[in-house]
Amino acid sequence: MRRAAPGFTLVEVLVAMAILAVALAATTRAAGIATDGARETRVRLLATWAAQNRVAEMRARGLFPGATSSVATVEQGGLSLLLAEKVSETPNPTIRRVDLSVAESRDPSRVIATEVAFLVRP
């Protein structure tokens, strides 16, 4: 009677390789999703900072603008952003409402962050 040689058969090796390939594909997809999520978080953070910086600038300069709308391009953390600003009057004549929305320059229709602030007449 003949004994089988120690080792793996070709079928066993192919099954193991298939399992490994599926596991590696899943890992690669998960890493890609995590990378996209980290980028999105960074972009949202920078957009929020850009809006907050504009409000801080208006307050520091003592600005009390009339009801207007404007769009400006700003750079934050190496990212080019569009900052849309809408100033509106409130029932109290000494207070103005400022609505800010921020979008990436390459996709202006997608608003990333918004900020609402109130300015008081100095």
N, CA, C and O atoms as a GROMACS GRO file, in nm:
protein
  488
    1MET      N    1   0.082  -0.116   0.000
    1MET     CA    2   0.000   0.000   0.000
    1MET      C    3   0.089   0.126   0.000
    1MET      O    4   0.187   0.135   0.073
    2ARG      N    5   0.051   0.218  -0.082
    2ARG     CA    6   0.132   0.338  -0.102
    2ARG      C    7   0.075   0.455  -0.020
    2ARG      O    8  -0.046   0.477  -0.022
    3ARG      N    9   0.158   0.528   0.050
    3ARG     CA   10   0.117   0.645   0.128
    3ARG      C   11   0.121   0.771   0.043
    3ARG      O   12   0.203   0.784  -0.047
    4ALA      N   13   0.026   0.866   0.074
    4ALA     CA   14   0.025   0.994   0.002
    4ALA      C   15   0.143   1.079   0.049
    4ALA      O   16   0.179   1.079   0.166
    5ALA      N   17   0.200   1.148  -0.042
    5ALA     CA   18   0.313   1.235  -0.009
    5ALA      C   19   0.262   1.354   0.072
    5ALA      O   20   0.154   1.406   0.046
    6PRO      N   21   0.341   1.399   0.173
    6PRO     CA   22   0.298   1.513   0.252
    6PRO      C   23   0.295   1.640   0.165
    6PRO      O   24   0.378   1.656   0.076
    7GLY      N   25   0.199   1.730   0.192
    7GLY     CA   26   0.188   1.855   0.117
    7GLY      C   27   0.043   1.884   0.081
    7GLY      O   28  -0.048   1.814   0.125
    8PHE      N   29   0.024   1.985   0.002
    8PHE     CA   30  -0.109   2.026  -0.039
    8PHE      C   31  -0.135   1.987  -0.183
    8PHE      O   32  -0.043   1.982  -0.265
    9THR      N   33  -0.261   1.959  -0.213
    9THR     CA   34  -0.297   1.929  -0.352
    9THR      C   35  -0.317   2.061  -0.425
    9THR      O   36  -0.327   2.167  -0.363
   10LEU      N   37  -0.322   2.055  -0.554
   10LEU     CA   38  -0.341   2.173  -0.637
   10LEU      C   39  -0.475   2.240  -0.606
   10LEU      O   40  -0.483   2.363  -0.603
   11VAL      N   41  -0.579   2.163  -0.584
   11VAL     CA   42  -0.711   2.217  -0.553
   11VAL      C   43  -0.708   2.294  -0.422
   11VAL      O   44  -0.766   2.401  -0.412
   12GLU      N   45  -0.641   2.240  -0.321
   12GLU     CA   46  -0.631   2.309  -0.192
   12GLU      C   47  -0.558   2.442  -0.206
   12GLU      O   48  -0.598   2.542  -0.146
   13VAL      N   49  -0.453   2.444  -0.283
   13VAL     CA   50  -0.378   2.568  -0.305
   13VAL      C   51  -0.463   2.670  -0.378
   13VAL      O   52  -0.461   2.788  -0.343
   14LEU      N   53  -0.540   2.628  -0.480
   14LEU     CA   54  -0.626   2.720  -0.554
   14LEU      C   55  -0.738   2.776  -0.466
   14LEU      O   56  -0.770   2.894  -0.476
   15VAL      N   57  -0.796   2.695  -0.381
   15VAL     CA   58  -0.901   2.743  -0.291
   15VAL      C   59  -0.843   2.845  -0.193
   15VAL      O   60  -0.905   2.949  -0.168
   16ALA      N   61  -0.726   2.818  -0.139
   16ALA     CA   62  -0.662   2.910  -0.047
   16ALA      C   63  -0.631   3.044  -0.116
   16ALA      O   64  -0.649   3.150  -0.057
   17MET      N   65  -0.584   3.038  -0.240
   17MET     CA   66  -0.555   3.160  -0.315
   17MET      C   67  -0.682   3.240  -0.344
   17MET      O   68  -0.680   3.363  -0.340
   18ALA      N   69  -0.792   3.172  -0.373
   18ALA     CA   70  -0.919   3.240  -0.399
   18ALA      C   71  -0.967   3.312  -0.273
   18ALA      O   72  -1.012   3.426  -0.279
   19ILE      N   73  -0.956   3.245  -0.159
   19ILE     CA   74  -0.997   3.307  -0.032
   19ILE      C   75  -0.910   3.429  -0.003
   19ILE      O   76  -0.961   3.533   0.039
   20LEU      N   77  -0.782   3.416  -0.024
   20LEU     CA   78  -0.690   3.528  -0.003
   20LEU      C   79  -0.722   3.644  -0.096
   20LEU      O   80  -0.717   3.760  -0.054
   21ALA      N   81  -0.753   3.615  -0.221
   21ALA     CA   82  -0.786   3.721  -0.318
   21ALA      C   83  -0.911   3.797  -0.276
   21ALA      O   84  -0.915   3.919  -0.287
   22VAL      N   85  -1.013   3.727  -0.229
   22VAL     CA   86  -1.137   3.792  -0.184
   22VAL      C   87  -1.107   3.880  -0.062
   22VAL      O   88  -1.157   3.993  -0.054
   23ALA      N   89  -1.028   3.830   0.030
   23ALA     CA   90  -0.994   3.907   0.150
   23ALA      C   91  -0.916   4.034   0.114
   23ALA      O   92  -0.941   4.141   0.170
   24LEU      N   93  -0.821   4.023   0.022
   24LEU     CA   94  -0.743   4.139  -0.019
   24LEU      C   95  -0.829   4.241  -0.093
   24LEU      O   96  -0.810   4.362  -0.075
   25ALA      N   97  -0.922   4.194  -0.174
   25ALA     CA   98  -1.013   4.286  -0.245
   25ALA      C   99  -1.099   4.363  -0.146
   25ALA      O  100  -1.120   4.483  -0.162
   26ALA      N  101  -1.150   4.296  -0.044
   26ALA     CA  102  -1.232   4.361   0.057
   26ALA      C  103  -1.150   4.464   0.136
   26ALA      O  104  -1.199   4.572   0.168
   27THR      N  105  -1.027   4.429   0.168
   27THR     CA  106  -0.939   4.521   0.240
   27THR      C  107  -0.909   4.645   0.157
   27THR      O  108  -0.909   4.756   0.209
   28THR      N  109  -0.884   4.626   0.030
   28THR     CA  110  -0.855   4.739  -0.059
   28THR      C  111  -0.975   4.832  -0.069
   28THR      O  112  -0.960   4.954  -0.067
   29ARG      N  113  -1.094   4.776  -0.080
   29ARG     CA  114  -1.216   4.857  -0.088
   29ARG      C  115  -1.236   4.934   0.042
   29ARG      O  116  -1.268   5.053   0.039
   30ALA      N  117  -1.216   4.870   0.155
   30ALA     CA  118  -1.232   4.937   0.284
   30ALA      C  119  -1.132   5.052   0.299
   30ALA      O  120  -1.166   5.158   0.350
   31ALA      N  121  -1.010   5.030   0.255
   31ALA     CA  122  -0.908   5.135   0.262
   31ALA      C  123  -0.946   5.253   0.173
   31ALA      O  124  -0.926   5.368   0.210
   32GLY      N  125  -1.001   5.225   0.056
   32GLY     CA  126  -1.045   5.332  -0.034
   32GLY      C  127  -1.158   5.413   0.026
   32GLY      O  128  -1.158   5.536   0.016
   33ILE      N  129  -1.253   5.347   0.088
   33ILE     CA  130  -1.365   5.417   0.152
   33ILE      C  131  -1.315   5.502   0.268
   33ILE      O  132  -1.360   5.615   0.286
   34ALA      N  133  -1.223   5.450   0.346
   34ALA     CA  134  -1.167   5.526   0.459
   34ALA      C  135  -1.093   5.649   0.409
   34ALA      O  136  -1.102   5.756   0.470
   35THR      N  137  -1.020   5.637   0.300
   35THR     CA  138  -0.947   5.749   0.242
   35THR      C  139  -1.043   5.857   0.194
   35THR      O  140  -1.021   5.976   0.217
   36ASP      N  141  -1.150   5.816   0.126
   36ASP     CA  142  -1.251   5.911   0.079
   36ASP      C  143  -1.316   5.982   0.197
   36ASP      O  144  -1.340   6.103   0.192
   37GLY      N  145  -1.345   5.909   0.302
   37GLY     CA  146  -1.406   5.969   0.421
   37GLY      C  147  -1.314   6.070   0.488
   37GLY      O  148  -1.359   6.175   0.533
   38ALA      N  149  -1.187   6.039   0.494
   38ALA     CA  150  -1.090   6.131   0.555
   38ALA      C  151  -1.079   6.258   0.473
   38ALA      O  152  -1.069   6.368   0.529
   39ARG      N  153  -1.080   6.246   0.341
   39ARG     CA  154  -1.072   6.364   0.253
   39ARG      C  155  -1.197   6.451   0.272
   39ARG      O  156  -1.186   6.573   0.282
   40GLU      N  157  -1.313   6.389   0.275
   40GLU     CA  158  -1.439   6.462   0.291
   40GLU      C  159  -1.441   6.537   0.424
   40GLU      O  160  -1.486   6.651   0.431
   41THR      N  161  -1.393   6.472   0.530
   41THR     CA  162  -1.387   6.536   0.661
   41THR      C  163  -1.294   6.657   0.658
   41THR      O  164  -1.327   6.761   0.714
   42ARG      N  165  -1.181   6.642   0.593
   42ARG     CA  166  -1.085   6.753   0.582
   42ARG      C  167  -1.145   6.870   0.506
   42ARG      O  168  -1.131   6.985   0.548
   43VAL      N  169  -1.212   6.842   0.395
   43VAL     CA  170  -1.273   6.948   0.314
   43VAL      C  171  -1.382   7.020   0.393
   43VAL      O  172  -1.389   7.143   0.390
   44ARG      N  173  -1.466   6.945   0.464
   44ARG     CA  174  -1.572   7.008   0.544
   44ARG      C  175  -1.513   7.094   0.657
   44ARG      O  176  -1.564   7.203   0.685
   45LEU      N  177  -1.407   7.047   0.720
   45LEU     CA  178  -1.343   7.124   0.826
   45LEU      C  179  -1.285   7.254   0.771
   45LEU      O  180  -1.304   7.360   0.831
   46LEU      N  181  -1.216   7.247   0.659
   46LEU     CA  182  -1.158   7.367   0.598
   46LEU      C  183  -1.266   7.465   0.555
   46LEU      O  184  -1.250   7.586   0.570
   47ALA      N  185  -1.377   7.414   0.502
   47ALA     CA  186  -1.487   7.500   0.460
   47ALA      C  187  -1.550   7.571   0.581
   47ALA      O  188  -1.582   7.689   0.575
   48THR      N  189  -1.566   7.498   0.689
   48THR     CA  190  -1.622   7.558   0.811
   48THR      C  191  -1.528   7.665   0.864
   48THR      O  192  -1.574   7.771   0.907
   49TRP      N  193  -1.400   7.639   0.863
   49TRP     CA  194  -1.302   7.740   0.907
   49TRP      C  195  -1.308   7.864   0.821
   49TRP      O  196  -1.299   7.975   0.873
   50ALA      N  197  -1.324   7.848   0.691
   50ALA     CA  198  -1.330   7.963   0.600
   50ALA      C  199  -1.450   8.051   0.636
   50ALA      O  200  -1.438   8.174   0.639
   51ALA      N  201  -1.565   7.989   0.661
   51ALA     CA  202  -1.684   8.066   0.698
   51ALA      C  203  -1.665   8.136   0.833
   51ALA      O  204  -1.699   8.253   0.848
   52GLN      N  205  -1.610   8.064   0.929
   52GLN     CA  206  -1.588   8.123   1.062
   52GLN      C  207  -1.485   8.236   1.056
   52GLN      O  208  -1.497   8.335   1.128
   53ASN      N  209  -1.385   8.220   0.970
   53ASN     CA  210  -1.285   8.327   0.954
   53ASN      C  211  -1.350   8.454   0.900
   53ASN      O  212  -1.315   8.564   0.943
   54ARG      N  213  -1.442   8.439   0.806
   54ARG     CA  214  -1.510   8.556   0.750
   54ARG      C  215  -1.593   8.628   0.856
   54ARG      O  216  -1.590   8.751   0.864
   55VAL      N  217  -1.664   8.553   0.937
   55VAL     CA  218  -1.743   8.613   1.045
   55VAL      C  219  -1.650   8.684   1.144
   55VAL      O  220  -1.678   8.796   1.185
   56ALA      N  221  -1.541   8.620   1.181
   56ALA     CA  222  -1.445   8.681   1.274
   56ALA      C  223  -1.386   8.808   1.215
   56ALA      O  224  -1.365   8.906   1.287
   57GLU      N  225  -1.357   8.807   1.085
   57GLU     CA  226  -1.303   8.927   1.019
   57GLU      C  227  -1.404   9.041   1.023
   57GLU      O  228  -1.368   9.155   1.052
   58MET      N  229  -1.530   9.011   0.994
   58MET     CA  230  -1.634   9.116   0.996
   58MET      C  231  -1.649   9.175   1.136
   58MET      O  232  -1.662   9.297   1.150
   59ARG      N  233  -1.646   9.091   1.236
   59ARG     CA  234  -1.659   9.139   1.374
   59ARG      C  235  -1.536   9.219   1.417
   59ARG      O  236  -1.548   9.322   1.484
   60ALA      N  237  -1.418   9.172   1.379
   60ALA     CA  238  -1.294   9.241   1.417
   60ALA      C  239  -1.285   9.379   1.352
   60ALA      O  240  -1.233   9.473   1.413
   61ARG      N  241  -1.335   9.393   1.230
   61ARG     CA  242  -1.331   9.522   1.160
   61ARG      C  243  -1.449   9.612   1.199
   61ARG      O  244  -1.453   9.728   1.160
   62GLY      N  245  -1.543   9.558   1.274
   62GLY     CA  246  -1.660   9.636   1.313
   62GLY      C  247  -1.752   9.664   1.196
   62GLY      O  248  -1.819   9.768   1.193
   63LEU      N  249  -1.757   9.574   1.099
   63LEU     CA  250  -1.842   9.595   0.982
   63LEU      C  251  -1.989   9.579   1.018
   63LEU      O  252  -2.026   9.495   1.100
   64PHE      N  253  -2.071   9.661   0.955
   64PHE     CA  254  -2.216   9.651   0.968
   64PHE      C  255  -2.274   9.677   0.829
   64PHE      O  256  -2.329   9.784   0.803
   65PRO      N  257  -2.262   9.578   0.739
   65PRO     CA  258  -2.302   9.599   0.599
   65PRO      C  259  -2.453   9.606   0.583
   65PRO      O  260  -2.529   9.555   0.666
   66GLY      N  261  -2.494   9.669   0.474
   66GLY     CA  262  -2.635   9.669   0.438
   66GLY      C  263  -2.672   9.534   0.380
   66GLY      O  264  -2.588   9.446   0.367
   67ALA      N  265  -2.797   9.519   0.346
   67ALA     CA  266  -2.845   9.392   0.288
   67ALA      C  267  -2.784   9.375   0.148
   67ALA      O  268  -2.818   9.446   0.054
   68THR      N  269  -2.693   9.278   0.138
   68THR     CA  270  -2.625   9.252   0.012
   68THR      C  271  -2.599   9.103  -0.003
   68THR      O  272  -2.615   9.025   0.091
   69SER      N  273  -2.558   9.066  -0.123
   69SER     CA  274  -2.512   8.929  -0.151
   69SER      C  275  -2.382   8.939  -0.228
   69SER      O  276  -2.366   9.026  -0.313
   70SER      N  277  -2.290   8.849  -0.199
   70SER     CA  278  -2.163   8.848  -0.272
   70SER      C  279  -2.104   8.708  -0.269
   70SER      O  280  -2.139   8.624  -0.186
   71VAL      N  281  -2.012   8.685  -0.364
   71VAL     CA  282  -1.940   8.558  -0.371
   71VAL      C  283  -1.792   8.591  -0.384
   71VAL      O  284  -1.753   8.677  -0.463
   72ALA      N  285  -1.710   8.524  -0.306
   72ALA     CA  286  -1.565   8.547  -0.310
   72ALA      C  287  -1.493   8.412  -0.313
   72ALA      O  288  -1.543   8.312  -0.262
   73THR      N  289  -1.377   8.413  -0.373
   73THR     CA  290  -1.291   8.295  -0.373
   73THR      C  291  -1.191   8.310  -0.260
   73THR      O  292  -1.123   8.412  -0.249
   74VAL      N  293  -1.182   8.208  -0.175
   74VAL     CA  294  -1.088   8.209  -0.064
   74VAL      C  295  -1.004   8.082  -0.067
   74VAL      O  296  -1.046   7.979  -0.121
   75GLU      N  297  -0.887   8.090  -0.009
   75GLU     CA  298  -0.798   7.975   0.001
   75GLU      C  299  -0.787   7.936   0.147
   75GLU      O  300  -0.759   8.020   0.232
   76GLN      N  301  -0.809   7.810   0.175
   76GLN     CA  302  -0.799   7.761   0.313
   76GLN      C  303  -0.729   7.627   0.309
   76GLN      O  304  -0.779   7.532   0.249
   77GLY      N  305  -0.614   7.616   0.372
   77GLY     CA  306  -0.542   7.490   0.379
   77GLY      C  307  -0.505   7.434   0.243
   77GLY      O  308  -0.502   7.312   0.224
   78GLY      N  309  -0.476   7.522   0.148
   78GLY     CA  310  -0.441   7.478   0.014
   78GLY      C  311  -0.560   7.438  -0.072
   78GLY      O  312  -0.542   7.383  -0.181
   79LEU      N  313  -0.680   7.466  -0.025
   79LEU     CA  314  -0.802   7.430  -0.097
   79LEU      C  315  -0.871   7.558  -0.142
   79LEU      O  316  -0.893   7.649  -0.062
   80SER      N  317  -0.906   7.566  -0.270
   80SER     CA  318  -0.975   7.682  -0.324
   80SER      C  319  -1.125   7.667  -0.302
   80SER      O  320  -1.186   7.569  -0.346
   81LEU      N  321  -1.184   7.764  -0.233
   81LEU     CA  322  -1.325   7.757  -0.195
   81LEU      C  323  -1.400   7.881  -0.243
   81LEU      O  324  -1.343   7.989  -0.256
   82LEU      N  325  -1.530   7.864  -0.269
   82LEU     CA  326  -1.618   7.975  -0.300
   82LEU      C  327  -1.701   8.006  -0.176
   82LEU      O  328  -1.767   7.917  -0.122
   83LEU      N  329  -1.696   8.129  -0.132
   83LEU     CA  330  -1.768   8.172  -0.013
   83LEU      C  331  -1.880   8.266  -0.055
   83LEU      O  332  -1.855   8.380  -0.096
   84ALA      N  333  -2.004   8.218  -0.044
   84ALA     CA  334  -2.121   8.299  -0.077
   84ALA      C  335  -2.173   8.362   0.052
   84ALA      O  336  -2.196   8.293   0.151
   85GLU      N  337  -2.190   8.493   0.048
   85GLU     CA  338  -2.230   8.568   0.166
   85GLU      C  339  -2.359   8.644   0.136
   85GLU      O  340  -2.367   8.717   0.037
   86LYS      N  341  -2.458   8.628   0.222
   86LYS     CA  342  -2.584   8.701   0.207
   86LYS      C  343  -2.613   8.771   0.340
   86LYS      O  344  -2.631   8.706   0.443
   87VAL      N  345  -2.618   8.904   0.334
   87VAL     CA  346  -2.648   8.984   0.452
   87VAL      C  347  -2.792   9.031   0.440
   87VAL      O  348  -2.832   9.086   0.337
   88SER      N  349  -2.869   9.010   0.546
   88SER     CA  350  -3.008   9.054   0.544
   88SER      C  351  -3.042   9.129   0.672
   88SER      O  352  -2.979   9.109   0.776
   89GLU      N  353  -3.142   9.214   0.662
   89GLU     CA  354  -3.186   9.290   0.778
   89GLU      C  355  -3.270   9.202   0.869
   89GLU      O  356  -3.325   9.101   0.826
   90THR      N  357  -3.279   9.240   0.996
   90THR     CA  358  -3.362   9.171   1.093
   90THR      C  359  -3.466   9.270   1.145
   90THR      O  360  -3.456   9.390   1.118
   91PRO      N  361  -3.566   9.223   1.218
   91PRO     CA  362  -3.663   9.317   1.275
   91PRO      C  363  -3.599   9.423   1.365
   91PRO      O  364  -3.652   9.533   1.380
   92ASN      N  365  -3.486   9.391   1.424
   92ASN     CA  366  -3.412   9.487   1.506
   92ASN      C  367  -3.314   9.560   1.413
   92ASN      O  368  -3.225   9.495   1.357
   93PRO      N  369  -3.327   9.692   1.396
   93PRO     CA  370  -3.241   9.763   1.301
   93PRO      C  371  -3.092   9.768   1.340
   93PRO      O  372  -3.009   9.809   1.259
   94THR      N  373  -3.059   9.729   1.462
   94THR     CA  374  -2.918   9.730   1.503
   94THR      C  375  -2.850   9.594   1.484
   94THR      O  376  -2.735   9.576   1.523
   95ILE      N  377  -2.922   9.500   1.424
   95ILE     CA  378  -2.866   9.365   1.405
   95ILE      C  379  -2.882   9.324   1.258
   95ILE      O  380  -2.986   9.348   1.198
   96ARG      N  381  -2.778   9.264   1.203
   96ARG     CA  382  -2.782   9.210   1.067
   96ARG      C  383  -2.757   9.058   1.074
   96ARG      O  384  -2.676   9.011   1.155
   97ARG      N  385  -2.827   8.985   0.990
   97ARG     CA  386  -2.806   8.840   0.979
   97ARG      C  387  -2.714   8.815   0.860
   97ARG      O  388  -2.733   8.871   0.752
   98VAL      N  389  -2.613   8.729   0.882
   98VAL     CA  390  -2.518   8.694   0.776
   98VAL      C  391  -2.527   8.544   0.753
   98VAL      O  392  -2.498   8.465   0.843
   99ASP      N  393  -2.567   8.505   0.633
   99ASP     CA  394  -2.571   8.363   0.594
   99ASP      C  395  -2.453   8.337   0.501
   99ASP      O  396  -2.440   8.402   0.398
  100LEU      N  397  -2.369   8.242   0.540
  100LEU     CA  398  -2.252   8.206   0.458
  100LEU      C  399  -2.266   8.061   0.414
  100LEU      O  400  -2.306   7.974   0.491
  101SER      N  401  -2.234   8.037   0.288
  101SER     CA  402  -2.228   7.899   0.239
  101SER      C  403  -2.097   7.884   0.162
  101SER      O  404  -2.054   7.974   0.090
  102VAL      N  405  -2.035   7.768   0.180
  102VAL     CA  406  -1.904   7.743   0.122
  102VAL      C  407  -1.910   7.621   0.032
  102VAL      O  408  -1.967   7.518   0.068
  103ALA      N  409  -1.850   7.633  -0.086
  103ALA     CA  410  -1.844   7.523  -0.183
  103ALA      C  411  -1.702   7.517  -0.239
  103ALA      O  412  -1.629   7.616  -0.236
  104GLU      N  413  -1.664   7.401  -0.289
  104GLU     CA  414  -1.534   7.390  -0.357
  104GLU      C  415  -1.542   7.462  -0.490
  104GLU      O  416  -1.646   7.462  -0.555
  105SER      N  417  -1.433   7.525  -0.530
  105SER     CA  418  -1.430   7.598  -0.656
  105SER      C  419  -1.458   7.508  -0.776
  105SER      O  420  -1.518   7.551  -0.874
  106ARG      N  421  -1.414   7.384  -0.767
  106ARG     CA  422  -1.432   7.293  -0.881
  106ARG      C  423  -1.576   7.239  -0.893
  106ARG      O  424  -1.612   7.186  -0.998
  107ASP      N  425  -1.657   7.253  -0.786
  107ASP     CA  426  -1.797   7.209  -0.790
  107ASP      C  427  -1.881   7.309  -0.710
  107ASP      O  428  -1.920   7.280  -0.597
  108PRO      N  429  -1.909   7.426  -0.769
  108PRO     CA  430  -1.978   7.532  -0.695
  108PRO      C  431  -2.121   7.497  -0.654
  108PRO      O  432  -2.176   7.561  -0.564
  109SER      N  433  -2.183   7.399  -0.717
  109SER     CA  434  -2.321   7.366  -0.684
  109SER      C  435  -2.334   7.284  -0.556
  109SER      O  436  -2.442   7.274  -0.499
  110ARG      N  437  -2.225   7.224  -0.511
  110ARG     CA  438  -2.228   7.139  -0.391
  110ARG      C  439  -2.180   7.218  -0.270
  110ARG      O  440  -2.060   7.242  -0.254
  111VAL      N  441  -2.273   7.258  -0.187
  111VAL     CA  442  -2.240   7.334  -0.065
  111VAL      C  443  -2.184   7.238   0.038
  111VAL      O  444  -2.245   7.136   0.070
  112ILE      N  445  -2.067   7.273   0.090
  112ILE     CA  446  -1.997   7.187   0.186
  112ILE      C  447  -2.029   7.225   0.329
  112ILE      O  448  -2.045   7.139   0.416
  113ALA      N  449  -2.036   7.356   0.354
  113ALA     CA  450  -2.060   7.403   0.491
  113ALA      C  451  -2.143   7.531   0.486
  113ALA      O  452  -2.136   7.608   0.390
  114THR      N  453  -2.221   7.553   0.591
  114THR     CA  454  -2.297   7.677   0.604
  114THR      C  455  -2.274   7.733   0.743
  114THR      O  456  -2.241   7.660   0.837
  115GLU      N  457  -2.292   7.861   0.754
  115GLU     CA  458  -2.273   7.930   0.882
  115GLU      C  459  -2.372   8.046   0.887
  115GLU      O  460  -2.390   8.116   0.787
  116VAL      N  461  -2.434   8.067   1.000
  116VAL     CA  462  -2.522   8.181   1.022
  116VAL      C  463  -2.466   8.260   1.138
  116VAL      O  464  -2.433   8.204   1.243
  117ALA      N  465  -2.456   8.390   1.120
  117ALA     CA  466  -2.403   8.477   1.225
  117ALA      C  467  -2.487   8.604   1.231
  117ALA      O  468  -2.559   8.637   1.137
  118PHE      N  469  -2.476   8.674   1.341
  118PHE     CA  470  -2.546   8.801   1.359
  118PHE      C  471  -2.443   8.907   1.396
  118PHE      O  472  -2.359   8.887   1.484
  119LEU      N  473  -2.452   9.020   1.328
  119LEU     CA  474  -2.363   9.132   1.355
  119LEU      C  475  -2.442   9.244   1.421
  119LEU      O  476  -2.557   9.270   1.384
  120VAL      N  477  -2.381   9.308   1.520
  120VAL     CA  478  -2.446   9.417   1.592
  120VAL      C  479  -2.378   9.547   1.551
  120VAL      O  480  -2.256   9.554   1.535
  121ARG      N  481  -2.461   9.651   1.534
  121ARG     CA  482  -2.406   9.782   1.497
  121ARG      C  483  -2.307   9.827   1.605
  121ARG      O  484  -2.339   9.826   1.724
  122PRO      N  485  -2.186   9.866   1.563
  122PRO     CA  486  -2.085   9.908   1.663
  122PRO      C  487  -2.120  10.041   1.727
  122PRO      O  488  -2.046  10.090   1.812
   0.00000   0.00000   0.00000
